[in-house]
């Protein structure tokens, strides 16, 4: 909240309808790639940067102002390393929440992240898009348990999507993900033995986005294991998305491309825990293009912001 661009973006929500109604020039090649939808909250959708372009993404977690003793500010550098391959390096530092106090009212580097994604080749003429990735996360220092539980995490996943037949503004999508907690050498034996978890999720959703504004429905079939036991934690979500038109963000003096997401989560956990809470969640994504990709290939899926694949 201390960052003027974030405050301007939230203030702009009030007059969004009038601004998004104005015609806007088509985005450039890099801008179009940054606008492509590849995530809804924490659900992955197909889409890699490709080529040799580079994008810096900032994702302030504004919900922490209400829910936590600390504020997270995830930073991520995405770099296309081949035509269909992308590498992401990220860090999630945190700082003390000025509006809440508790045992985690402190500062730190939080968590590091490395991800490699590869677009899958599907049969010619298929309406489906898919990619697969492998993500590694690990604690940096002594972060709060809700940010990182003290383990390194290895997460393979597959994401897929296709336009809904006969309904072009709608996009059906899904993700299969398996997260495994692994001992991390920098942690003490006592802490590493405290919680060792695996988490398997199958998510399916439908996004309807005829313009800058859109809505989505999701359901997650999820099972979580701790030690020798496991329990189900299914979750349903309904939400809104807003892909800020580039012309509007430039008019407000905001560089890069912006996207905001708001959703209500309903968790049906059979064994609820502190990290299985429902309620409202928000995401604000700010992408800054650092290097335009070479013009070797323009993906057919690089749609303008008015399509369901825009972000």
N, C-alpha and C positions, 0 to 999 in steps of 0.2 A: 504493500500500500504506500510505501515511501517512494515508489518509482512513478514519476509523472506519466510515462506512456501507459501504464496499467490503469491509473486513475482516469486518464482520458478515454481509454477504451470502455471502461464501465460506464462513464458518463454518457458516452455515445450511444449506449443501449436505449436511452430514453427517446432519442430522435432517429432511431434506426429505420423505421418504416419510411420516413420521408427521404432519407438519404439513399436507401437501397433501391428506391423506385426510379432514381435518376439513371439514364443510360450511361454506361461506362465503357471505355475503350477496352478491347481484348488485351489480356495480359501477355507479357513477353514470354519466351520459352522457359526461362528459369522460374519466373513468377508462376507460370502455369503448373510447373512441376511441384512447386512449394504449396500450391493450393490443392493439390490432389489429396483426397481423403485416404489416410493410411491408418488412422486410429480413431476410435470413439471411446472416450474415457481410457480404460486400460485394455480394451479389446482391439486386437490387431486386425487390419484389413490389408489386402494385397496392395503393393505399390512400393517401388524402390526409386531412388533418385536417378540411378543409371548414369552412363557416361562418366565424366570426371568432374561433375559439379560438386559443390560443397555448400552446406547450409548449417547455420547455427540456430538452434532452437532453444527458447527460454519458455519454461512452463511454470509460472508461479502457482502454488497451491493455496488459493485464497481461502478455501474452507478451513485451513489450519488456524486462521484468526479466531474461529468459533470453537474448534474442537480440540486443539492441542496446545501444549505449553511452548511449542516451537513452531517456526515457519520454515517450510521447505521451498527451495528455489532450484528445481532441476535444470541443469544445463546439458546440452547434447550437441555434438558435432557429427553431422552425417556427411559422408563422403562417398561418391560413386567411384568404385575402383575398377569396374568393368561395365560392359553394356547392360548386363542384367544383375549386377552384384553391388551391394552397398555395405559399407562398414560404418558403425556408429560407436562413438566413445562418449561417455557421459559421467557426470558426477552430480550428487544431490546434497549440496551443503545445506545446513540449517542454522537458524539464528533464533534467539529468544523472542517469544511472543510478548509484545509490550502490553497486551490486554489480559494475559493469563499468567499465573504463576504456579509452579509445581516442581516435582523432582527433575523434569526434563526442560526446565527453563534455562537453556544454555546454548552454546554455539559449537559447531563442529563441521567436519567435512562430510560426514554422513555415510554415503555409499558410492562406490564406483561401479561402472557398467560398461561392458563391451558386447556388441552384437554384430553378427554377420548374417546378411539376408541375401537370398538368391531367388530371382523370379523363375518360376517353373515353365517349361515349354509344354503347352497343351496341344491337342490335335487341331489342325488347321480348320478354322471356321467355328471353333467352340466359343460359346458365349461366356464361358467361365474364365476367370483370372485367378491365379494362385501363386503364392510364394512360400518359402520355408525359411526358417531362421534358427539360429542358436545364440542364446543370450547367456552371459555370465555376469553375476552381481556379487559384490563382496563388501564387507564393512571397511570403513576408513576411520580409524580411531575407535571411539566407544559411542556409537550413535544410539538414540533411544530404541527400545526393543520394537516399537511399532514401525520404525523406519527400516531397521535391519535387525534380525533376531540373533546376530552373532555368527551366522553361518554364511559360507559362500553358497550361491544358488546357481544351478545350471538348468536352463529352460529351453528345450527344443519346442518348436511350434510350427503349425501349418495354418495359413490363412487363405480363404477363398471367397469369391464373390461373383455375382452375375446380375445384370439388369433383370427386373421382374418381367416375365413375358407379357407383352401387350400393355405394359405400364411403364414407359421409359423413365419417369422421374423417380421410380422406386428401385432400390438396390437390395437384393438378398445377400447376406454374408454370413460367414461362420469362422470359427477358429477352434483348433484342437491344440491344447497346451499341457505340458507336464513339467512341473517345477520340483526339483530335488534339492534339499538342503545337504551340504557337504561340510565336513569339518574344515575349519579355517585355521591355518598354522599360527596366526597371530593371536588367537584367542586361547584363554586358559582351558585346561581339561575340564574343570568344573563347569564353566560357562558353556562349553561345546556339548557337554552331556545333558544340559538342562532341557533343550528342545531340539528335536531332529524331525523334520517334517517333510512329507511329500504332498503335492497338491496337483490333482488331475482335473482339467476343466474342458468341457465341450460347450461352446457358445454358439447360438444362432440368433440372427436379428434381421430386421427389416428397416431400412432407412428410406424416408420419403423426403426429397429435397428438390422441389421444382425451381428454386431460386437460391438467393443467399440464405434464407431461412429454411429450416427443415426439422423433422421430428423422427424419432426412432423408437423401436421396441426391441428388447433383448431378453433372452432367457439363458441362464447358465446352469448346466448340470455339473456339479462340482463335488468331488470327494477329497477329503483331507485325512492324511495319516500322521499319527504321532506315536512313535514307538511301535508297539505291536497292535495298536487299535486304529480304527478309522471311522469317520462319520461323514454323513452327507451334509452339504451346505449349499443347496440350490439357491439361486438368486434371480430376481426379475428386475428389469429396469425400464423406465419410460423417460424420454428426455427430449430436449430441444438443442439444435445446433445453429450456429450463425457463422457463416463464412463472410467475414467483413470484405466488401468489395474493395479492390485495390484503390479505386478512385476515391472512395470515402476515407480510407486510412491515410492516403496522401493529403487529402484536404485537411485532416486533423493534425498533420505533421508527424504521423506515426510511420517510421520506416518499416520495410518488410511486409509480410503478410500475417494476418491475425485470424484466429478462429476461437470461438467461445462455445462451451458445452455446459449444459445444466441438465441434471437427471435426478430422478428419485429412485433409490435402490430399496427393494424389499428382500430381506434375507430370511430364508426359511431354515436356518441351521438347526440341526437336532441337538447340537452341543454348542451353544453360542459362546463366543469368546470376545475379547476386546477388539479383535480385528475382524469380527463378523457382524458389524453394526450396520443397520440400514439408515436411511435418511437421505438428505440432499447432498449431492456431490457436484463440484464444478471443476472445469478445466479451462484455462486460457493458454493458447499456444501462439507464440510469437516466433516466426521464422525470418531469419536474416540471410539473404543470399550472399555468400562469400566469394564464389567463383562460378561463373556460368558454365554449364556443361558444353562439351564440344558438339557440333551439329552433326554427329554421326548417325543419330537415330532420334526421331521424335515419336515416343510411344503413342499408339492409337488411343490409349486410355488417358492421355494427358488432356483432360477435358477442361473447358472454361469453368469459372466459379459457379455458373448457373446449373451445372450438372450434378447428379448425386455423388459423383466421384470427386467433387471439388472439396477443398478444405481451406 
